[in-house]
Amino acid sequence: MMNPEESERMSVLLSTYLERRFIGTEKTINIKRGMVVLNELLGKEDFVELIHTGSFGEGCSLKGSDIDIMMVITNIKGIYPDQCNNIPQHLAHKTLLCIREADCRPGYVQSELVQLKQPVPAPFLKSIVRIENSFFISSDIFREEYVLDHVSVTGFKCESNGRTK
């Protein structure tokens, strides 16, 4: 059995080994985090921004871990129902989605397409569904189309909702 000093020394050595071998030191993680943000800024397109979240976005990329990406389409805006019939002038050039309350799963709303202005990404156009006399955006179709598009561009294997593409 080890004495307390020896146990403490072994714990520090093990922690240092794990940091250097797998995770990285705090300084390394901060550098990687900054590189992720810089890459996002340099990779920004006219109307699309990608934000990396999760462990990768925090600078900790372990072999086999996933990369979570959020896509922000900057020329698409959500507006409240009271704005849908009287579109503010500063939004006249943007694609508009009217946020409708509905019987949706938690965290979701119905997004009715009120105004479509170009350019918008192809996955967005493919996610438009007609329900009676209105058009809505299907987040499920958008996510799947975006993943398929990402796979075709990068060649990387991707997974969405547990299904590999």
Buried (B, 14 or more C-beta within 10 A) or exposed (E): EEEEEEEEEEEEEEEEEEBEEEBBEEEBBEEBBEEBEEEBEEEEEEBBBBEBEBBBBBBBBEEEEEBEBEBEBEBBBEBEEEBBEEBEEEBEEBBBBBBBEEEEEEEEBBBBBBBBEEBBBEBBBBBBEEEEEEBBBBEEBBBBBBBBBBBEEEEEEBEBEEEEE
